[in-house]
Amino acid sequence: MKKVINTALFAALIAGVAVTAQADPNTNDIQIDMYGASAQRDFWKDLGHTFMTFPTTEGGMGCANAYKSVGQKLDTDNTTIIADSNRVVIKGDNCGVNGGSDVYITYTSVASLEGVRAAKEVAPVTTESCATANVKNRKIANPATCTSVPWYVIKLDNPATPDIDEGGKFIKLDSTGRYVLYVAGTNQVGTRYAVGTDGRCTANICADIELGTSDVEGESFSQASRGNLTGHIADDVTDADISLTPETIDATTMKSYKPTVVPFAFYANNDLGGATPAAPLNNLTRTQALNLFSGSVYDWGQLNGFGAYAGKGVQICLRHAGSGTHATLDKAVMRGDLNLIQDEGVNGVPGEITDAFFYQSSDSSSGGMKQCIETNGGNGVGGDYIAIGYLDADAAATTNMHQLKYQGASATDTDIANGSYDFWSAQNVYLKKSDDSATVVAMMKFAAANVPSSKAGIWVKANDLKVQKLKDTDIPVLQ
């Protein structure tokens, strides 16, 4: 926890709405800077304002108002300024802690590996200007440059008679005229809804990161990847040669929390039968996964039951080493029985050699992984290759891509909680200091008891988990 000493102005004209300037922060204000895996960004981006406005008796900060802003960056044309959703600032003002302090949570989404390295005060793998100047620092959105209007959190007291508009899909907030999504038949008394407008932070600043987040334990980063940095279907032809060792970022001495389980899933191109295939690939066994992702299978016809696809080359889509998703595949699926592919295989001969491509291990690269799967590695739909890869389990199926079951189980909260599905890892939140503050304790308790509505049915709250993994390589066991 740090005291805020910079002067902030949360005021602007957002969508034509006049906003009153917020009071300048003072030395009693609280700021928590987080850095790392995209899953925790999604959590705090969705529920940060709720955490701020929850009463302290319910585990929140008891703030009078909450605000949410995102960063900004140059578009690919290096001219147009666009929103940067990987940098988020949540603010609560006049909170019920520390004598009415304002509370800030900043979050910067990068590869999981970099989250652990930031907390460990180890230089990042990817050069970063703030860390170059001071290895303790990383670049975050500057709260002093953020503008926003308050987000409102409402509590549904009677789900049978909400104020409905727009075809029964929204609850109208009479005091503000805004609307919030309402799903008929699924709401209970006490359900909370948040509504508001994201502001924009116009500049970045170097900061000493307090919490580093990762999809896996720090010592689970032991992978290597060699090939094009952004995959062969991108314009960038930069080469990458990444080799990681657990000793580089040994996190065993760092205090950590594991508030949430985030599952991953295998996805295949619909050329392999689609969601309801005739020669089904709607399920992948561990033996099949081991042989595919070790590069041992180069022709789909080699897999039992897939003779209809003989002569179709296997296209493997991978994340580069440093990705938490990639590390989870290695530790939760491969588990040392076979080694993950480490070298790019370009233009392999169908039926003779596996074709494999890596994609940059930053949050923005998941689109590259999807593009690889959807286009059969750039060979088009109906080509000589059929692609398979892996993504966060909440990635939606598309017209060219579908999610697979793994060992007959689905990537759902129920199958994860009872131990049926094990392609997952617990989110790790590492503390730079062992003496975590009351604010951090409250944040982690809140995270262990809540899941964003967009992840409901997939993510698992730590409080609901019936099994445990003591290490990322462990098979889930009842606890």
Buried (B, 14 or more C-beta within 10 A) or exposed (E): BBEBEEEBBBBBEBEEEEBEEBEBBEEEBBBBBBBBBBBBBBBBBBBBBBBBBBEEEEBBBBBBBBBBBBBBBEEEEEEEEEBBBBBBBBBBBBBBBBEBBBBBBBBBBBBBBBBBBBBBBBEBBBEBEBBEEEBBBBBBBBBBBBBBBBBBBBEBEEBEEBEEEEEEEBBBBEEBEBBBEBEEEEBEEEBBBBBBBBBBBBEBBBBBBBBBBBBBBBBBBBBBBBBBBBBBBBEEEEEBEBEBEBEBBBBEEBBBBBBBBBBBBBBBBBBBBBBEBEEBBBBBBBEBBBBBBBBEBBBBBBBEEBEEBEEBBBBBBBBBBBBBBBBBBBBBBBBEEBBBBBEBBEEBEBBEBBBBBBBBBBBBBBEBBBBBBBBBBBBEEEBBBBBBBBBBBBBEEEEBBBBBBBBEBBBBBEBBBBBBBBBBBBBBBBBBEEEBBEBBEBBBBBBBBBBBBEBEEBBBBBEBBEBBBEEBBBEBEEE
